[in-house]
Amino acid sequence: MLVLAIAGCAAMKPRTPEEAVRERAQARWDALVKGDAKAAYAFLSPGSRAVMTSESYASSIRVGFWKSVQVNRVVCEAADKCEAHATVEYEYKAQRLKTPVREVWIRERSDWWYVQK
């Protein structure tokens, strides 16, 4: 029983900011790749959502444009701000291209949010 208790405590180890942002950034990109603007909108910071409706956000999404995205690393230089680095694969003029993307994530309240430019 002691072994199970120790294993349970290890499993509950809090995530680092880098781990949390990587997970949320990947989930946001996965939603965009699937064309799920509503799910992607939920990752926007409260400030971004205050100035952009979900309808206007959805109309700005180019469904089918992104083919895959891999969040490669996250760098947190402050306690409440991180930068996620990803590789985005998309199709343009019948060619598959890859490009690096950097995006800012901020901690507000108890969670991490994407800051829409």
One Martini backbone bead per residue (centre of mass of N, CA, C, O) as a GRO file, in nm:
protein
  117
    1MET     BB    1   0.056   0.064  -0.019
    2LEU     BB    2   0.298   0.256  -0.011
    3VAL     BB    3   0.369   0.238  -0.309
    4LEU     BB    4   0.102   0.363  -0.412
    5ALA     BB    5   0.134   0.635  -0.268
    6ILE     BB    6   0.398   0.721  -0.403
    7ALA     BB    7   0.299   0.698  -0.695
    8GLY     BB    8   0.070   0.905  -0.664
    9CYS     BB    9   0.250   1.149  -0.596
   10ALA     BB   10   0.417   1.145  -0.858
   11ALA     BB   11   0.165   1.184  -1.050
   12MET     BB   12   0.098   1.481  -0.900
   13LYS     BB   13   0.297   1.641  -1.025
   14PRO     BB   14   0.356   1.938  -1.117
   15ARG     BB   15   0.357   2.131  -1.376
   16THR     BB   16   0.520   2.304  -1.580
   17PRO     BB   17   0.492   2.569  -1.776
   18GLU     BB   18   0.602   2.429  -2.029
   19GLU     BB   19   0.407   2.188  -2.023
   20ALA     BB   20   0.141   2.345  -2.028
   21VAL     BB   21   0.189   2.504  -2.290
   22ARG     BB   22   0.242   2.272  -2.480
   23GLU     BB   23  -0.034   2.138  -2.446
   24ARG     BB   24  -0.211   2.386  -2.528
   25ALA     BB   25  -0.082   2.450  -2.800
   26GLN     BB   26  -0.138   2.176  -2.931
   27ALA     BB   27  -0.447   2.182  -2.894
   28ARG     BB   28  -0.497   2.434  -3.064
   29TRP     BB   29  -0.369   2.327  -3.328
   30ASP     BB   30  -0.546   2.077  -3.355
   31ALA     BB   31  -0.805   2.239  -3.394
   32LEU     BB   32  -0.716   2.390  -3.651
   33VAL     BB   33  -0.665   2.141  -3.828
   34LYS     BB   34  -0.977   2.049  -3.786
   35GLY     BB   35  -1.158   2.326  -3.787
   36ASP     BB   36  -1.198   2.416  -3.468
   37ALA     BB   37  -1.273   2.725  -3.371
   38LYS     BB   38  -1.408   2.695  -3.095
   39ALA     BB   39  -1.171   2.552  -2.955
   40ALA     BB   40  -0.951   2.764  -3.022
   41TYR     BB   41  -1.089   3.010  -2.883
   42ALA     BB   42  -1.060   2.897  -2.583
   43PHE     BB   43  -0.734   2.982  -2.583
   44LEU     BB   44  -0.783   3.261  -2.555
   45SER     BB   45  -0.747   3.531  -2.410
   46PRO     BB   46  -0.947   3.734  -2.240
   47GLY     BB   47  -0.859   3.986  -2.403
   48SER     BB   48  -0.909   3.868  -2.685
   49ARG     BB   49  -1.215   3.797  -2.635
   50ALA     BB   50  -1.305   4.098  -2.576
   51VAL     BB   51  -1.227   4.186  -2.900
   52MET     BB   52  -1.331   3.886  -2.998
   53THR     BB   53  -1.534   3.700  -3.151
   54SER     BB   54  -1.611   3.384  -3.244
   55GLU     BB   55  -1.707   3.463  -3.528
   56SER     BB   56  -1.457   3.629  -3.618
   57TYR     BB   57  -1.257   3.405  -3.572
   58ALA     BB   58  -1.381   3.192  -3.761
   59SER     BB   59  -1.354   3.380  -4.022
   60SER     BB   60  -1.022   3.375  -3.998
   61ILE     BB   61  -1.025   3.080  -4.066
   62ARG     BB   62  -0.840   2.840  -4.266
   63VAL     BB   63  -0.980   2.582  -4.369
   64GLY     BB   64  -0.728   2.338  -4.457
   65PHE     BB   65  -0.443   2.472  -4.443
   66TRP     BB   66  -0.360   2.302  -4.215
   67LYS     BB   67  -0.190   1.984  -4.163
   68SER     BB   68   0.041   2.041  -3.937
   69VAL     BB   69   0.159   2.037  -3.584
   70GLN     BB   70   0.461   2.115  -3.389
   71VAL     BB   71   0.556   2.142  -3.068
   72ASN     BB   72   0.891   2.185  -2.971
   73ARG     BB   73   0.896   2.447  -2.772
   74VAL     BB   74   0.939   2.611  -2.446
   75VAL     BB   75   0.976   2.953  -2.328
   76CYS     BB   76   1.035   3.085  -1.990
   77GLU     BB   77   1.117   3.420  -1.877
   78ALA     BB   78   0.855   3.413  -1.703
   79ALA     BB   79   0.598   3.338  -1.485
   80ASP     BB   80   0.361   3.470  -1.713
   81LYS     BB   81   0.558   3.402  -1.975
   82CYS     BB   82   0.551   3.248  -2.303
   83GLU     BB   83   0.719   3.065  -2.571
   84ALA     BB   84   0.609   2.910  -2.860
   85HIS     BB   85   0.750   2.651  -3.069
   86ALA     BB   86   0.669   2.583  -3.412
   87THR     BB   87   0.566   2.353  -3.672
   88VAL     BB   88   0.421   2.434  -3.985
   89GLU     BB   89   0.198   2.265  -4.198
   90TYR     BB   90   0.124   2.353  -4.540
   91GLU     BB   91  -0.080   2.461  -4.815
   92TYR     BB   92   0.068   2.594  -5.128
   93LYS     BB   93   0.025   2.564  -5.440
   94ALA     BB   94   0.044   2.240  -5.412
   95GLN     BB   95   0.231   2.273  -5.152
   96ARG     BB   96   0.437   2.154  -4.902
   97LEU     BB   97   0.497   2.342  -4.606
   98LYS     BB   98   0.738   2.480  -4.372
   99THR     BB   99   0.710   2.667  -4.056
  100PRO     BB  100   0.793   2.881  -3.822
  101VAL     BB  101   0.650   2.943  -3.489
  102ARG     BB  102   0.563   3.215  -3.271
  103GLU     BB  103   0.413   3.228  -2.938
  104VAL     BB  104   0.211   3.382  -2.696
  105TRP     BB  105   0.194   3.310  -2.342
  106ILE     BB  106  -0.032   3.350  -2.062
  107ARG     BB  107  -0.084   3.400  -1.723
  108GLU     BB  108  -0.422   3.362  -1.599
  109ARG     BB  109  -0.468   3.293  -1.313
  110SER     BB  110  -0.460   2.927  -1.362
  111ASP     BB  111  -0.384   2.980  -1.672
  112TRP     BB  112  -0.317   2.937  -2.017
  113TRP     BB  113  -0.279   3.188  -2.290
  114TYR     BB  114  -0.342   3.304  -2.598
  115VAL     BB  115  -0.202   3.567  -2.796
  116GLN     BB  116  -0.354   3.764  -3.008
  117LYS     BB  117  -0.247   3.974  -3.278
   0.00000   0.00000   0.00000
